[in-house]
Every structure is written in C-alpha cells, then in structure tokens.
Amino acid sequence: MSSSTKFVSREEFNLFHSIDRQLYTLLVIDLLRDPVESMLTMAIWIWLERAGFSHVIKKILALPHTLISGLADEASMCLSYITNSREVLSDQEGVAEIPLTQNLMKKEISLQFFQENRVTAVHGIAKVASEVCIRALADIMARVVELTNNARKQSHHHMSVASPAVDDSFVNVFPQPGLDEENDRFPQLGVDEENREVGKIVPADDRTMFVTFSKGYPVAEIEVRNFFTRIFGDCIESFYMQEVKAPDEQALFARIVFYCPSIIHLILNGVTKAKFTINGKHVWMRKFVPKRPRVTASPPSSPPRDMPGAF
C-alpha cells in the first residue's frame, strides 16, 4: 500500500507557528532579550504544551511585558537546572523558585517536575528546538543579529560580528566552539559526569551506534562530534570512522561509542533508525549490532568403547 507525504513549504510552516513567531519577536525585539537564549526559552514553552500544559504560548502572549520577561527568566532557570544542577529539591522549594510559571499553569509544576523528568525534558526540548524553533524562528533571529551588528557599526565604528549561518541544521544555527564570547552562555542538553560514570560499567557494544553517510556528501568526524556535543554535552567516548585508502575517498560509515547507553534511546526515540541533517548532509544512525562468531556444529562423538555397540 503506497503512502504519500505532503510537502510543507517554509511559508506554510511559519504560518502554522505564527503565534510562536509572535512571542519570539516580542522577546528579542520588544524586550531586547538574547536571541539564542530566547529560542531555547520558546523550546521549553512549546515542549511544556506537548507535555500537557495547555495553551502556554497563548497565555503568555496575553500578559504584560514585565511578566513575560519574568517568565522567560524562570524558563532560563529551568533549562540551567536540568542541564547543570544535581541538587535535589522538595516540592515547596521548586515552586518557590518559579512562582510565575506555577501561577500560569493550571497543573502543578515546579523545578522538581523538571528534576523528575530530566531525561525526557532534555531530549524533548532539544527536539523542539531542532525541529520547530530553528525552522520557524531562524529568519527572525538572523534579522535581530543583523540589526545588532548595524547598531554596533554606527555606535562603535568597528567591524561587526558575522551573522550566524541559519538553516534547518541544528548545529549551524547555534554558536560554534571558538567563534565568539557568546558561546559560554549556550547550555548543553546532555549527560553529566554522574551519568558518564554509570555508562563506563556497561559494555562498549551496548553503548555503540552505527552511522552511515550519503555517498557524494562527505561528513567529517568533527562535524558529527560537534552536532551531538551541542545537544547532549560531552557524551562521546570514542569515534571510529571508516578507514579509506585514498585521500579523496569518502568514508561511508562510522561507529560512535557513547559514555552513557541512555543517549542511544534519546537519539532513536522509539525508532530503529534515526535520520539527522548535519551541515546540510544526511546522516543515519542505528544501534550497533556486533557480528557474532559462527558456531559450527561439532560431529557426534563416538560412544565409549566399554559401552554396548562400540566395536
């Protein structure tokens, strides 16, 4: 039975997410908030809607600007908490830390909610940022960066910082290592040292993924490393790219060993094969299945000579 997939244009996608674009514009233009941080703030709010907190974006848009800014501050606190903190909070402590968010939601929510759902939140927020926010908000982000650069030119009369490349690739939109001083503010959605230690006691084969690349579109090891480091933090233990004989020959596959086996579950998200776009090039990943040595059947042994029938 054949199935057809309807192509959704960028204009249609932006129209569908018009309310999200409206709130993001308010954050970065009206409230002058950081565009990268605000994109992650939007990802948290959209993820909360998907997690069952109804009409989050619509409710926030109806509020005064001062309250919206306060809610954005609390969202940043939640993101920082799930990516960095190991502190265990009680319900009362968690609610006290994000009172505006608690009042906005009709369901109970606190920092403890993010603590208890940390792995799901990390993956869900990264997925929303990659699949929704970058596609729907990247043009606004680029415009804000351009306006900021123009303002710097006029006020300081020096060369502006180049606008980031903006496309559908998660790794291209957000700042890259070593580009500028803004990088330290970008949080890594990933495993911490505690999870890494847990991963070390699991056999390497159970923490390994098999990666394939499209022929004619070479992908470098550093591109793949940067992609997953940006999402999950320092998560890769070792990387084995296919060995090629000629300098111009392309590697078509690789194996990645992660510190923590849970990263594999986050990457696959319930499917057997996951597809990613890294710098405009397609990358496929699946769980690594090691080749087992063949077991050959041994010939039947002869009965002992002292048994009947043995001659």
JONORRA-V945691 format. One record per pair of residues at least 6 apart in sequence whose ideal C-beta (glycine too) atoms are under 6 Angstrom apart, sorted by the first residue. I is the first residue (numbers start at 0). GAP is how many residues later the second one is. If there is no record, write none. Layout:
<<I;GAP> <I;GAP>>
This chain:
<<12;122> <13;122> <16;119> <18;38> <19;37> <19;116> <22;34> <22;38> <23;18> <23;113> <23;116> <24;115> <26;6> <26;11> <27;7> <27;10> <27;116> <30;38> <34;106> <34;109> <38;94> <38;98> <39;39> <40;31> <40;34> <41;91> <42;82> <42;85> <42;86> <42;90> <43;31> <43;81> <44;11> <44;12> <45;82> <46;77> <46;78> <46;81> <47;8> <48;7> <52;52> <58;45> <59;8> <69;30> <70;29> <73;24> <73;26> <73;27> <77;36> <78;108> <80;30> <80;33> <81;32> <81;36> <81;39> <82;104> <82;106> <88;22> <88;23> <90;19> <90;21> <93;16> <93;17> <93;18> <94;7> <94;15> <96;14> <101;7> <113;7> <121;67> <122;143> <125;63> <125;105> <129;40> <133;39> <134;33> <137;28> <137;35> <141;21> <141;24> <144;18> <145;17> <148;11> <151;8> <152;7> <164;7> <165;7> <168;108> <168;110> <170;55> <170;56> <170;59> <170;107> <173;12> <174;7> <174;8> <174;11> <187;45> <188;42> <189;42> <189;43> <189;45> <190;42> <190;44> <190;69> <194;65> <195;63> <198;8> <198;60> <198;61> <201;59> <203;53> <204;85> <205;55> <206;50> <206;51> <206;54> <207;47> <207;49> <207;80> <208;47> <208;55> <208;76> <208;79> <209;45> <209;76> <209;78> <210;43> <210;74> <211;41> <211;72> <212;6> <212;39> <213;68> <216;64> <217;32> <218;62> <220;18> <220;20> <222;55> <222;56> <224;11> <226;51> <227;7> <231;31> <234;23> <234;24> <234;28> <235;20> <236;20> <236;22> <237;19> <238;17> <239;15> <240;10> <240;13> <241;9> <241;11> <243;7> <254;33> <266;7> <267;6> <272;11> <272;13> <273;11> <274;9> <275;7> <302;7>>
